Amino acid sequence: MFSCKSGIIWEFVFALLAFVASPLSLLAAPAAKQSASGFGGGDLVRLVRKETLQFKGEPFLAAPKGQEFSVFKHEPGKGVVFLAFVQKEGEVIAVTLPEDSLELVPPDGWAFLLKGSQAFREQRFDDSKRLLARASQDALYKDLAASVLARIDALANSAVQVLQVDGDQALKNAPEVFARRQAVAQKAFLDAVTNAREMSFALYSRGFSSVAFAVDEGTERLSARVLAGKQGDAPKLEIPPAKVPREELSTKARQAAFAVVRCRQAMAVRRMVEASSYIEEGLKSEPARPELKAMQSKVQEEIRDAEDRYNAAQSNRKRNLPQALLALERGLKTCADLPSLLKLREELSGALEEKTAPAVNPAFLSVAKTSTSAVALEQGRTLYVSRCNQCHDLEMLESRSPSAWKSEVSSMAWRAKIDDTQQALIVQYLTAAHVVAGEAPVRKAD
């Protein structure tokens, strides 16, 4: 397994998190199929079913259908894909999921633009050109991608010309011709560097920190290669300096990339307030980041919906407590970390328990009218509350039929490490509790 501290292995983090696609474009795009060769490093993938992330061979965290991850490593045929997961303290770890549980997220123009810029930074010129050409096919990024491609193409071509002229031994036999061609090649290269530097500054000014950093860093690396490739007594070129604060830009690009991944993770488990904080942090570093803007709209909408649920719960808590509990549950499913809902859940904890996990007492047994012993029912309740509450809040018992509860417990058994005997105990309790929750009056909270 792999792990690294943020800020220590920047090359790993940047490569791992650079490829991200716009959630808005994905809503309308059909899911791409996994290629025969599997997923590539940096690819964005999503879960096609509920699964449990594994870390060091042990269950790590429940992941819902639709959650997206960046691929770290995939070796087709081995059954699992290594994925990037950013923990709260900033550590990046590589978790695994079954390869058949994932599908490739189709990239949009922004994804191609970002990955094409990253390819230039890594001096993979053919890949960069191909990816940026794909980006230019997206109407939203056509002009920007075409402009970046033109600057990078001119820079790479002029660098080749400088090195070819400097290394042409036959041409050196005609000193005047050599000097003339050398001057032309060097001027073209220096002009191309200047234009690339200006492009980086323009991207930086427009709020595209990640692309600006990749372009400027790529320009710096290519310039160093040209200088290193000059032979003999060829005059040293004075490379135009960067127009952007590259170290600051590197930090901003990294922070924005982390914000995207953390936001995705928070949204997947419905922690919208937490997601909102990551979005704010990310937009401070990269104001024009498309995924953050798209997620911001979604998160704000979900928080507003949860606040409406809270208001409905508050207005019903005295006159119609079952409706208040229903609104509370739905609100928490929309935004699991809204402070007002969490406070209300605490205030209504007694009434909520009667609808989610009623205690096994004489009143329970009287209503349930079950042949299952009180001891077995209590064992089932203990297992249900302790195991099923690890990954999510307990749900209203009336939200599912007894048969649906049985199916749900079966589907979650492996994740919660529950054996067949324990499953049976939980199902027996839920079957009886379903009757109790549906017939027993709700105890007033106030």
SULMO-V600198 format. One record per pair of residues at least 4 apart in sequence whose ideal C-beta (glycine too) atoms are under 8 Angstrom apart, sorted by the first residue. I is the first residue (numbers start at 0). GAP is how many residues later the second one is. Records with the same first field share a line. If there is no record, write none. Layout:
# SULMO-V600198
I=GAP, GAP
This chain:
# SULMO-V600198
0=54, 55, 92, 93
1=70, 80, 91, 92
2=88, 89, 90, 91
3=4, 5, 8, 9, 87, 88
4=4, 85, 86, 87
5=7, 80, 84, 85, 86, 248, 252
6=83, 247
8=4
9=4, 240, 244
10=4
11=4, 80
12=4, 79, 241, 244, 245
13=4, 104, 239, 240, 243
14=26, 27, 103, 107
15=25, 26, 54, 56, 68, 76
16=53, 67, 240, 241, 243, 244
17=24, 96, 97, 100, 192, 196, 239
18=23, 24, 25, 51, 88, 92, 95, 96, 99
19=24, 50, 90, 91, 94, 237, 240, 241, 271
20=4, 5, 23, 84, 85, 86, 87, 89, 90, 270
21=4, 86, 88, 89, 268, 269, 272
22=4, 268, 271, 272, 275
23=266, 270
24=4, 83
25=79, 80, 82
28=77, 79
29=76
30=15, 72, 73, 74, 75
31=71, 72, 73, 74
32=70, 71
33=4, 5, 65, 68, 69, 70
34=4, 69
35=40
36=39
37=36, 37, 38, 43, 61
38=4, 6, 32, 35, 42, 60, 63, 65
39=31, 34
40=30, 31, 32, 33
41=28, 29, 73
42=27, 28, 61, 62
43=24, 25, 26, 27, 60, 61, 63, 67
44=23, 24, 25, 26, 36, 38, 57, 58, 59, 60
45=20, 21, 22, 23, 56, 57, 59
46=4, 16, 17, 18, 19, 20, 21, 22, 50, 54, 55
47=17, 53, 54, 55
48=16, 52
49=12, 13, 14, 15, 361
50=11, 12, 46, 47, 50
51=7, 8, 9, 10, 11, 362, 363
52=6, 7, 8, 9, 10, 30, 32, 42, 43, 44
53=4, 5, 6, 26, 41, 42, 43
54=5, 30, 38, 40, 41
58=356, 358
59=25, 35
60=24, 34, 330
61=329, 330, 353
62=4, 34, 205
63=204, 205
65=202
66=197, 198, 201
67=37, 196, 200
68=14, 15, 16, 28, 33, 195
69=13, 14, 191
70=10, 11, 12, 13
71=10, 11, 12, 22
72=8, 9, 21
73=7, 8, 25
75=23
77=21
78=19, 20
79=16, 17, 18, 19
80=15, 16, 17, 18, 21
81=12, 13, 14
82=11, 12, 13, 14
83=8, 9, 10, 177
84=7, 8, 9, 10, 180
85=4, 5, 6, 172, 175, 176, 179
86=4, 5, 6
89=168
96=4, 5
97=4
106=4, 5, 8
107=4, 30, 32
108=4, 25, 26, 27, 28, 29, 30, 31, 32, 33, 36
109=4, 25, 28, 30, 31, 180, 181
110=4
111=4, 19, 20, 22, 23, 26, 29, 33
112=4, 18, 19, 22, 28, 31, 32, 35, 98
113=4, 96, 97, 100
114=4, 16
115=4, 11, 12, 13, 14, 15, 16, 18, 19, 29, 32, 33
116=4, 11, 15, 31, 93, 94, 97, 98, 101
117=4, 96
118=5, 6, 8, 9, 12
119=4, 5, 8, 32, 94, 95, 98
120=92, 93, 94, 96, 97, 100
121=96
122=95, 98, 99, 102
123=4
124=4, 27, 31
125=4
126=4
127=4, 24
128=4, 20, 23, 24
129=4
130=4
131=4, 13, 14, 16, 17, 20
132=4, 12, 16
133=4
134=6, 9, 10, 14
135=5, 6, 9, 10, 13
136=5
137=4, 7
140=4
141=4
142=4
143=4, 64
144=4
145=4
146=4, 52
147=4, 51, 55, 63, 67
148=4
149=4
150=4, 41, 44, 45, 48, 64
151=4, 44, 63, 66
152=4
153=4, 38, 41
154=4, 34, 37, 38, 40, 41, 64, 67
155=4, 66
156=4, 35
157=4, 27, 30, 31, 33, 34
158=4, 30, 33, 63, 66, 67
159=4
160=4, 24, 27, 28
161=4, 20, 23, 24, 27, 64, 68, 75
162=4, 63, 66, 67
163=4, 21
164=6, 13, 16, 17, 20
165=16, 63, 64, 65, 68
166=62, 64
167=4, 10
168=4
170=6, 7, 10
171=6
173=4
174=4
175=4
176=4
177=4
178=4
179=4
180=4
181=4, 52
182=4
183=4
184=4
185=4, 51
186=4
187=4
188=4, 37, 48
189=4, 47, 48, 49, 50
190=4
191=4
192=4, 26, 30, 46, 47
193=4, 46
194=4
195=4, 19, 20, 23
196=4, 19, 22, 43, 44, 45, 46, 47
197=4, 45
198=4, 16
199=4, 12, 13, 15, 16, 19, 42, 43, 44
200=4, 11, 42, 43
201=4
202=5, 6, 8, 9, 12
203=4, 5, 8, 40, 45
205=82
206=79, 80, 81, 82
207=4, 78, 80, 81
208=4, 40, 43, 44, 47, 76, 77, 80
209=4, 43, 46, 47, 76, 79
210=4
211=4, 32, 37, 41
212=4, 31, 33, 36, 37, 39, 40
213=4, 39
214=4
215=4, 26, 28, 30, 33
216=4, 29, 33
217=4
218=4, 23
219=4, 22, 26
220=4
221=4
222=4, 14, 16
223=4
224=4
225=4, 11
226=9, 10, 12
229=4, 6, 7
241=4
243=5
244=4
245=4
246=4
247=4
248=4
249=4
250=4, 34
251=4, 33, 34
252=4, 32, 33
253=4
254=4, 26, 27, 29, 30, 31
255=4, 26, 29, 30, 33, 36
256=4
257=4, 24
258=4, 19, 20, 22, 23, 24, 26, 30, 33
259=4, 22, 29, 31, 32, 35
260=4
261=4, 13, 16
262=4, 12, 15, 16, 19, 29, 32, 36
263=4, 31
264=4
265=5, 6, 8, 9, 12
266=4, 5, 8, 28, 31, 32
268=67
269=32, 62, 63, 64, 65, 66, 67
270=4, 64, 65, 66
271=4, 27, 30, 31, 34, 62, 63, 64, 65, 66
272=4, 30, 62, 64, 65, 66
273=4, 63
274=4, 20, 24
275=4, 20, 23, 24, 27
276=4
277=4
278=4, 13, 16, 17, 20
279=4
280=4
281=4, 7, 10
282=4, 6, 9, 10, 13
285=6
287=5
288=4
289=4
290=4
291=4
292=4
293=4
294=4
295=4
296=4
297=4
298=4
299=4
300=4
301=4, 32, 33
302=4, 32, 35
303=4
304=4, 26, 29, 30
305=4, 25, 26, 28, 29, 32, 35
306=4, 31, 33
307=4, 23
308=4, 18, 19, 21, 22, 25, 32
309=4, 17, 18, 21, 28, 30, 31, 34
310=4
311=4, 11, 12, 15
312=4, 11, 12, 14, 15, 18, 28, 31
313=10, 30
314=4, 9
315=4, 5, 7, 8, 11
316=4, 7, 27, 31, 128, 129
317=128
319=4
320=4, 27, 30, 121, 123, 124
321=4, 33, 120
322=4
323=4, 24
324=4, 23, 26, 27, 30, 71, 117
325=4, 70
326=4
327=4, 13, 16, 17, 20, 24
328=4, 64, 66, 67, 70
329=4
330=4, 7, 10
331=4, 6, 9, 10, 13, 61
334=6
335=57
336=5
337=4
338=4
339=4
340=4
341=4
342=4
343=4
344=4, 7
346=98
347=4, 97
348=4
349=4, 93, 95
350=4, 91, 92, 93, 94
351=4
352=4, 5, 6
353=4, 82, 83, 86, 88, 89
354=41, 42, 43, 82, 87
355=38, 39, 40, 41, 81
356=24, 27, 28, 37, 40, 76
357=6, 75, 78, 79, 82
358=5, 22
359=4, 5, 14, 17, 18, 21, 69
360=4
361=4
362=4, 77
363=4, 13, 68, 69, 72, 76
364=5, 9, 12
366=68, 69, 72, 73
367=9, 64, 65, 67, 68
368=66
369=7, 58, 61, 62, 65
371=4, 5, 56, 57, 60
372=4
373=4
374=4
375=4, 49, 52, 53
376=4, 51, 52, 55
377=4
378=4, 46, 50
379=4, 45, 46, 47, 48, 49, 50
380=4, 48, 52
381=4
382=4, 5, 35, 39, 42, 43, 46
383=4, 10, 42, 45, 46
384=4, 9
385=4
386=29, 30, 31, 35, 39
387=4, 6, 21, 24, 28, 38
388=4, 5
389=26
390=21, 24, 25
394=4, 5
395=41
396=8, 33, 36, 37, 39, 40, 41
397=36, 39, 40
399=4, 5, 8, 34
400=4, 33
401=4, 25, 28, 29, 32
402=4
403=4
404=4, 22, 25, 26, 29
405=4, 21, 24, 25
406=4
407=4
408=4, 9, 14, 17, 18, 21
409=13
411=4, 6
412=5, 6, 9, 10
413=4
417=4, 5, 8
418=4
419=4
420=4
421=4
422=4
423=4
424=4
425=4
426=4
427=4
428=4
429=4
430=4
431=4
432=4
433=4
434=4
435=4
